[in-house]
């Protein structure tokens, strides 16, 4: 089976660890087999090894080849849905538990980076900017709610006048500054997790696409060159699940998101774009998100598509979104453009669950994957070891199957996204 190389991204060009791991060959017996070497699978491998389980991870391509090596690198607090929405849907107690896990997710990322000496440009803070009048008006109340109900003091409101001092980004009338957020180089983070898992004794195999598996007292997982027999199975494929697991495939929708990297910018220009070197995200339904690299490139994400094809001109596709925010970059060279596939859920909350007593999964992070997928690996290790309470906080969020399942989810999603794009443009 072909082992595809990383896409031509700025992340791949600046990867600080080159791994060349062998494909699975022959029969292997292990405690836990993990399918997928993104954040979920790698974090699970680390935490399972720390609990004493033997672990074999099977990756179809390269470590971090999917969204884990291509995303915007934002490490946000909380969940993908805001707390007031979660309170209305699930009740205050469940919303509080989810908030606490969201904070722990960020802490877990930082702890793994520190414990395993992962060099991945970890930085602090996110500026969440709003353009629509309704979004701007809601920001002070959101801040007050988090401060009073959740005793979260690391967030504050930024008015339009102060925002102009913090960024030259156009079209935004207010923001929140969240100093509890982090941002990083996502591929180097994934590679660092892999190095840590290997050092702890996990077996990682690249170029080992799983063709099928069977459940029972022991799980049997087959690739084209080998087979793993395990006591437990973790399915950690996210947007690349495809037809491997039809019982959960209808809970998620793979979509494509795109990024670019500019040429290195002068220090003066970089500070004008983002004065305090935070990450920035906007309030659109199809969000734009951006940050600066260590060498002062603007890394800008914008635009989505919902078929298997990427735009022919990726740089040009994202550039038009960037120029709406920063028209002063019209003459700036674009050095890299790339895309990747992630999985969203209908209500934008991740889908955790059990498929059998010894088969578990987590996916559908909906753009919040750096922290929550890392946390997922930790919680998967806990539930496998017999401690289910915290895993069940996430697993008890009711999953919503896309109408029509995998067959009809695509046209329904496209219609919905077009509606929200129209709403964004009117706003």
C-alpha positions as CSV (number, residue, x, y, z in Angstrom):
1,X,0.0,0.0,0.0
2,X,1.4,3.4,-1.0
3,X,2.6,5.6,1.9
4,X,1.8,9.1,0.8
5,X,4.2,11.9,1.7
6,X,3.1,15.0,3.5
7,X,1.5,17.7,1.4
8,X,3.6,20.7,0.3
9,X,2.8,22.9,3.2
10,X,4.9,25.4,5.2
11,X,4.5,22.9,8.1
12,X,6.0,20.1,6.1
13,X,8.8,22.3,4.9
14,X,9.7,23.2,8.5
15,X,9.2,19.8,10.1
16,X,11.9,19.3,12.7
17,X,11.7,15.5,12.9
18,X,11.8,13.1,10.0
19,X,10.2,9.8,10.8
20,X,10.3,6.8,8.5
21,X,8.5,4.1,10.3
22,X,8.0,0.6,8.8
23,X,4.6,-0.8,7.7
24,X,3.0,-3.6,9.7
25,X,4.4,-6.9,8.6
26,X,2.9,-10.2,9.7
27,X,0.9,-11.0,12.8
28,X,1.1,-8.9,16.0
29,X,-0.5,-9.4,19.3
30,X,-1.0,-6.3,21.6
31,X,-3.3,-5.0,24.3
32,X,-4.6,-2.0,22.2
33,X,-4.7,-1.4,18.5
34,X,-5.1,2.2,17.5
35,X,-6.2,3.1,13.9
36,X,-4.9,6.5,13.0
37,X,-1.7,8.5,14.0
38,X,-3.2,11.9,14.4
39,X,-3.6,13.7,17.8
40,X,-6.2,11.3,19.0
41,X,-4.2,8.1,18.2
42,X,-0.9,9.5,19.4
43,X,-2.2,10.9,22.6
44,X,-4.0,7.6,23.3
45,X,-0.7,5.7,22.7
46,X,1.2,7.9,25.1
47,X,-1.4,7.7,27.9
48,X,-2.0,3.9,27.4
49,X,1.7,3.2,27.6
50,X,1.9,5.3,30.8
51,X,-0.8,3.0,32.2
52,X,1.2,-0.1,31.2
53,X,-0.7,-1.3,28.1
54,X,1.1,-2.5,25.0
55,X,0.0,-0.4,22.0
56,X,0.2,-0.8,18.2
57,X,-0.7,2.3,16.1
58,X,-1.6,1.8,12.4
59,X,-1.3,4.8,10.1
60,X,-2.3,4.7,6.4
61,X,0.2,7.4,5.4
62,X,2.7,9.4,7.5
63,X,2.4,10.4,11.1
64,X,0.3,13.5,11.2
65,X,-0.5,13.2,7.5
66,X,-4.1,14.3,7.9
67,X,-5.7,17.3,9.7
68,X,-3.2,16.9,12.6
69,X,-0.4,18.1,10.3
70,X,-2.2,20.7,8.3
71,X,-4.5,22.7,10.6
72,X,-4.3,26.3,11.9
73,X,-2.6,25.3,15.1
74,X,-5.1,27.1,17.4
75,X,-5.5,25.6,20.8
76,X,-8.7,27.1,22.1
77,X,-10.4,26.8,25.5
78,X,-13.8,25.3,26.1
79,X,-15.7,23.3,23.4
80,X,-16.6,24.1,19.8
81,X,-20.1,25.3,20.9
82,X,-20.2,28.2,23.4
83,X,-21.3,27.6,27.0
84,X,-24.7,29.3,26.8
85,X,-25.6,27.0,23.9
86,X,-24.4,24.0,25.7
87,X,-26.4,25.0,28.8
88,X,-29.6,25.3,26.8
89,X,-29.0,22.0,25.1
90,X,-27.6,19.8,27.9
91,X,-28.2,21.7,31.2
92,X,-25.8,23.7,33.4
93,X,-24.2,20.7,35.2
94,X,-23.2,19.0,31.9
95,X,-22.1,22.3,30.4
96,X,-19.8,22.9,33.4
97,X,-18.3,19.5,33.1
98,X,-17.6,20.0,29.4
99,X,-16.0,23.4,30.2
100,X,-13.7,21.9,32.7
101,X,-12.7,19.2,30.2
102,X,-12.1,21.9,27.6
103,X,-9.7,23.7,30.0
104,X,-8.0,20.4,30.8
105,X,-7.6,19.8,27.1
106,X,-5.4,23.0,26.7
107,X,-3.5,22.0,29.9
108,X,-2.9,18.5,28.5
109,X,-1.4,19.9,25.3
110,X,0.9,22.2,27.3
111,X,1.9,19.4,29.7
112,X,2.7,17.0,26.9
113,X,4.9,19.6,25.2
114,X,6.7,20.3,28.4
115,X,7.1,16.7,29.6
116,X,8.3,15.4,26.2
117,X,10.3,18.5,25.2
118,X,8.3,19.1,22.0
119,X,9.6,22.0,19.9
120,X,6.5,23.3,18.2
121,X,6.4,27.1,18.6
122,X,4.0,27.2,21.5
123,X,2.6,30.7,22.0
124,X,-0.2,32.3,24.1
125,X,-3.5,34.0,23.5
126,X,-6.3,34.2,21.0
127,X,-8.1,37.3,19.7
128,X,-11.7,36.4,18.6
129,X,-12.9,39.3,16.4
130,X,-16.5,40.0,15.4
131,X,-17.8,41.9,12.4
132,X,-21.6,41.5,12.5
133,X,-23.5,44.0,14.7
134,X,-25.2,41.1,16.5
135,X,-21.9,39.4,17.2
136,X,-20.3,42.5,18.5
137,X,-23.2,43.3,20.8
138,X,-23.1,39.8,22.3
139,X,-19.4,39.9,23.3
140,X,-19.5,41.7,26.6
141,X,-22.3,39.4,27.8
142,X,-20.3,36.3,26.8
143,X,-17.3,37.5,28.7
144,X,-19.4,38.3,31.8
145,X,-21.1,34.9,31.6
146,X,-17.7,33.1,31.6
147,X,-16.4,35.2,34.4
148,X,-19.4,34.9,36.7
149,X,-20.8,31.5,36.0
150,X,-17.5,29.6,35.3
151,X,-15.1,31.8,37.3
152,X,-13.0,32.1,34.1
153,X,-10.9,35.3,34.4
154,X,-8.5,34.9,31.5
155,X,-10.9,36.5,29.0
156,X,-11.8,40.2,28.5
157,X,-13.7,42.3,26.1
158,X,-11.8,44.5,23.5
159,X,-13.7,47.4,22.1
160,X,-13.3,48.8,18.5
161,X,-10.8,51.5,19.5
162,X,-8.5,49.1,21.4
163,X,-8.8,46.5,18.6
164,X,-7.4,48.9,16.1
165,X,-4.3,49.2,18.2
166,X,-3.9,45.4,18.3
167,X,-4.4,44.5,14.6
168,X,-4.8,46.2,11.3
169,X,-7.4,43.6,10.3
170,X,-10.3,45.2,8.5
171,X,-14.1,45.0,9.2
172,X,-14.2,44.1,12.9
173,X,-15.9,46.2,15.5
174,X,-15.0,44.3,18.7
175,X,-13.3,41.2,20.1
176,X,-12.5,39.1,23.0
177,X,-9.0,38.4,24.2
178,X,-8.5,35.0,25.7
179,X,-5.1,34.5,27.3
180,X,-5.9,30.9,28.2
181,X,-5.7,29.9,24.6
182,X,-2.5,28.7,22.9
183,X,-1.2,28.2,19.4
184,X,1.5,26.1,17.9
185,X,3.1,24.4,14.8
186,X,0.7,21.5,14.4
187,X,2.8,19.1,12.5
188,X,5.8,19.5,14.8
189,X,3.4,18.9,17.7
190,X,2.2,15.7,16.1
191,X,5.7,14.5,15.4
192,X,6.7,15.3,18.9
193,X,3.8,13.2,20.2
194,X,5.0,10.3,18.0
195,X,8.5,10.6,19.3
196,X,7.2,10.5,22.8
197,X,5.0,7.5,22.1
198,X,7.9,5.6,20.5
199,X,10.2,6.5,23.5
200,X,7.5,5.0,25.8
201,X,7.5,1.8,23.9
202,X,4.5,2.1,21.6
203,X,4.7,0.4,18.2
204,X,3.9,2.9,15.3
205,X,3.5,1.8,11.7
206,X,3.2,4.1,8.7
207,X,2.0,2.9,5.3
208,X,-0.4,0.5,7.1
209,X,-3.9,1.3,5.9
210,X,-6.5,-0.8,7.7
211,X,-8.7,-2.7,5.3
212,X,-11.1,-4.3,7.8
213,X,-11.5,-5.4,11.4
214,X,-13.6,-7.9,13.2
215,X,-14.8,-7.7,16.8
216,X,-15.2,-10.3,19.5
217,X,-13.4,-11.3,22.7
218,X,-10.3,-10.3,20.7
219,X,-10.3,-7.7,17.9
220,X,-8.6,-8.6,14.6
221,X,-7.4,-5.7,12.5
222,X,-6.2,-6.4,9.0
223,X,-3.9,-4.4,6.6
224,X,-2.6,-5.6,3.2
225,X,0.6,-6.9,4.8
226,X,-0.3,-8.0,8.3
227,X,-2.8,-8.4,11.1
228,X,-3.1,-7.1,14.7
229,X,-4.9,-9.1,17.4
230,X,-5.8,-6.9,20.4
231,X,-7.8,-6.9,23.5
232,X,-9.1,-3.3,22.7
233,X,-9.5,-1.2,19.5
234,X,-9.5,2.6,19.2
235,X,-10.8,4.0,15.9
236,X,-9.2,7.4,15.5
237,X,-9.6,8.2,11.8
238,X,-11.7,11.4,12.0
239,X,-12.1,12.9,8.5
240,X,-10.5,9.9,6.9
241,X,-12.8,7.3,8.3
242,X,-14.4,6.7,4.8
243,X,-16.2,3.3,4.8
244,X,-14.2,1.6,7.5
245,X,-16.9,2.0,10.2
246,X,-20.4,2.5,8.9
247,X,-22.0,2.6,12.4
248,X,-20.4,6.0,13.1
249,X,-19.7,7.4,9.6
250,X,-23.1,9.1,9.4
251,X,-22.3,11.1,12.6
252,X,-19.6,13.1,10.8
253,X,-19.1,14.9,7.5
254,X,-15.7,15.3,5.9
255,X,-15.0,18.8,4.7
256,X,-12.0,20.5,3.2
257,X,-10.4,23.6,4.7
258,X,-7.5,25.6,3.2
259,X,-4.5,27.6,4.3
260,X,-1.6,29.7,3.0
261,X,1.7,30.9,4.2
262,X,3.1,34.3,3.0
263,X,6.7,35.1,2.5
264,X,8.5,36.2,5.8
265,X,7.2,39.7,6.7
266,X,9.2,42.5,8.3
267,X,9.0,42.8,12.1
268,X,7.2,46.2,11.7
269,X,4.5,44.7,9.3
270,X,4.1,41.6,11.4
271,X,3.4,43.6,14.5
272,X,1.0,45.8,12.6
273,X,-1.0,42.7,11.6
274,X,-0.9,41.1,15.0
275,X,0.6,43.3,17.6
276,X,0.9,40.8,20.4
277,X,1.6,37.6,18.4
278,X,-1.7,36.0,19.4
279,X,-3.7,33.8,17.1
280,X,-6.9,35.4,15.6
281,X,-10.2,34.0,14.6
282,X,-13.4,35.6,13.4
283,X,-17.0,35.1,14.2
284,X,-18.2,33.9,10.8
285,X,-19.9,30.6,10.6
286,X,-17.2,29.5,8.1
287,X,-14.5,31.1,10.1
288,X,-11.2,32.7,9.0
289,X,-8.3,32.1,11.3
290,X,-4.7,33.2,11.3
291,X,-1.5,33.6,13.2
292,X,2.2,34.4,12.7
293,X,4.9,31.8,12.3
294,X,8.2,32.0,14.1
295,X,9.8,33.5,11.0
296,X,7.0,36.1,10.7
297,X,5.0,34.5,7.9
298,X,1.2,35.1,8.1
299,X,-0.4,31.7,8.2
300,X,-4.0,32.3,7.1
301,X,-6.9,29.8,6.9
302,X,-10.0,30.6,5.0
303,X,-12.6,28.9,2.7
304,X,-14.1,25.4,2.6
305,X,-15.3,22.9,0.1
306,X,-17.4,19.9,0.5
307,X,-16.4,17.5,-2.3
308,X,-13.3,15.3,-2.6
309,X,-11.6,17.8,-4.9
310,X,-9.4,20.7,-3.8
311,X,-9.4,24.0,-5.8
312,X,-6.8,24.0,-8.6
313,X,-5.2,27.2,-7.3
314,X,-5.0,26.8,-3.6
315,X,-2.9,29.9,-3.0
316,X,-5.4,32.1,-5.0
317,X,-8.4,30.5,-3.3
318,X,-7.3,31.5,0.2
319,X,-5.6,34.7,-0.8
320,X,-8.9,36.4,-1.6
321,X,-10.1,35.8,2.0
322,X,-6.8,37.1,3.4
323,X,-7.0,40.3,1.4
324,X,-10.5,41.1,2.7
325,X,-8.9,41.2,6.2
326,X,-5.5,42.6,5.2
327,X,-5.7,44.5,1.9
328,X,-2.2,45.9,2.6
329,X,-0.8,42.4,1.7
330,X,-1.9,42.7,-1.9
331,X,1.8,42.7,-3.1
332,X,3.0,40.1,-0.6
333,X,4.2,36.8,-2.1
334,X,2.4,33.6,-1.2
335,X,4.9,30.9,-0.7
336,X,2.7,27.9,0.2
337,X,-1.0,26.9,-0.2
338,X,-2.4,23.7,1.0
339,X,-5.7,22.0,2.1
340,X,-6.8,19.2,4.4
341,X,-9.8,17.2,5.4
342,X,-11.4,17.4,8.8
343,X,-14.7,16.0,10.2
344,X,-17.6,18.1,11.4
345,X,-20.7,17.0,13.2
346,X,-24.2,18.4,12.8
347,X,-24.1,20.3,16.1
348,X,-20.4,20.9,16.0
349,X,-19.7,18.8,19.2
350,X,-17.3,15.9,19.0
351,X,-18.6,12.3,18.8
352,X,-17.2,9.9,21.4
353,X,-18.5,6.4,22.0
354,X,-18.3,2.7,22.3
355,X,-19.1,0.3,19.5
356,X,-18.7,-2.8,21.6
357,X,-17.3,-3.6,25.1
358,X,-13.7,-3.4,23.7
359,X,-14.1,-1.0,20.7
360,X,-14.0,2.8,21.2
361,X,-13.9,5.8,18.9
362,X,-13.6,9.6,19.0
363,X,-13.9,12.0,16.0
364,X,-15.8,15.0,14.6
365,X,-13.8,17.8,16.3
366,X,-15.3,20.4,14.0
367,X,-12.2,22.6,13.9
368,X,-11.4,22.3,17.6
369,X,-9.2,19.3,17.2
370,X,-5.8,20.3,18.6
371,X,-6.9,20.4,22.2
372,X,-10.0,18.1,22.1
373,X,-8.4,15.3,20.1
374,X,-5.4,15.4,22.5
375,X,-7.8,15.1,25.4
376,X,-9.7,12.4,23.6
377,X,-6.6,10.2,23.6
378,X,-6.3,10.7,27.4
379,X,-9.9,9.9,28.0
380,X,-9.8,6.8,25.7
381,X,-6.9,5.5,27.8
382,X,-8.9,6.1,30.9
383,X,-12.0,4.2,29.7
384,X,-9.9,1.3,28.4
385,X,-8.3,1.0,31.9
386,X,-11.8,0.9,33.5
387,X,-12.4,4.5,34.5
388,X,-15.3,5.6,32.3
389,X,-16.7,8.7,34.1
390,X,-14.8,11.4,32.3
391,X,-15.0,9.7,28.9
392,X,-18.8,9.5,29.5
393,X,-19.0,13.2,30.0
394,X,-18.1,13.5,26.3
395,X,-19.8,10.3,25.1
396,X,-23.1,11.4,26.7
397,X,-23.4,14.4,24.3
398,X,-26.1,13.0,22.0
399,X,-24.7,12.4,18.5
400,X,-26.8,13.7,15.6
401,X,-26.8,11.6,12.4
402,X,-26.7,13.7,9.2
403,X,-30.0,13.4,7.4
404,X,-29.8,10.7,4.8
405,X,-26.6,9.2,6.4
406,X,-23.5,9.1,4.3
407,X,-25.5,9.0,1.1
408,X,-27.4,12.3,1.4
409,X,-25.3,14.2,3.9
410,X,-23.3,16.0,1.2
411,X,-26.1,17.9,-0.6
412,X,-27.8,18.8,2.7
413,X,-24.5,20.2,4.1
414,X,-23.8,22.2,0.9
415,X,-27.3,23.8,1.1
416,X,-26.8,24.6,4.8
417,X,-23.4,26.1,4.3
418,X,-24.5,28.2,1.4
419,X,-27.2,29.6,3.7
420,X,-24.7,30.5,6.4
421,X,-22.3,32.0,3.9
422,X,-25.2,34.3,2.7
423,X,-25.9,35.2,6.3
424,X,-22.3,36.0,6.9
425,X,-22.1,38.2,3.8
426,X,-25.3,40.1,4.7
427,X,-24.1,40.6,8.3
